[in-house]
Amino acid sequence: MTRDGQAVGAVGKSRPGWRPDKLRQQREAHGLTLEGAGEQLREVAQAAGLTVPAANFQTLWQHEQ
């Protein structure tokens, strides 16, 4: 797709400093699967009285990609 004669860049938001490899490394360093990390996030949010996030393994996987 083009806009004003120029190619449109990659789809998605620019995230300066985003390090998906670090997210995965930290999760694995704590011995967590994607499913386990999601469960931990939901438990922490609930204990803090926050709205429980939709932290499922698909969402976490997408953040790590």
Contacts in CASP RR format, 6 or more apart in sequence:
PFRMAT RR
TARGET T0000
AUTHOR 0000-0000-0000
METHOD contacts of the structure
MODEL  1
MTRDGQAVGAVGKSRPGWRPDKLRQQREAHGLTLEGAGEQLREVAQAAGL
TVPAANFQTLWQHEQ
1 7 0 8 1.000
1 8 0 8 1.000
2 8 0 8 1.000
20 63 0 8 1.000
20 64 0 8 1.000
20 65 0 8 1.000
21 64 0 8 1.000
23 63 0 8 1.000
23 64 0 8 1.000
24 64 0 8 1.000
27 34 0 8 1.000
27 37 0 8 1.000
27 60 0 8 1.000
27 64 0 8 1.000
30 37 0 8 1.000
32 40 0 8 1.000
33 57 0 8 1.000
34 57 0 8 1.000
34 60 0 8 1.000
34 61 0 8 1.000
34 64 0 8 1.000
35 57 0 8 1.000
36 57 0 8 1.000
37 55 0 8 1.000
37 57 0 8 1.000
37 60 0 8 1.000
38 55 0 8 1.000
38 56 0 8 1.000
38 57 0 8 1.000
38 60 0 8 1.000
41 53 0 8 1.000
41 55 0 8 1.000
42 52 0 8 1.000
42 53 0 8 1.000
42 55 0 8 1.000
45 51 0 8 1.000
45 52 0 8 1.000
45 53 0 8 1.000
45 55 0 8 1.000
46 52 0 8 1.000
END
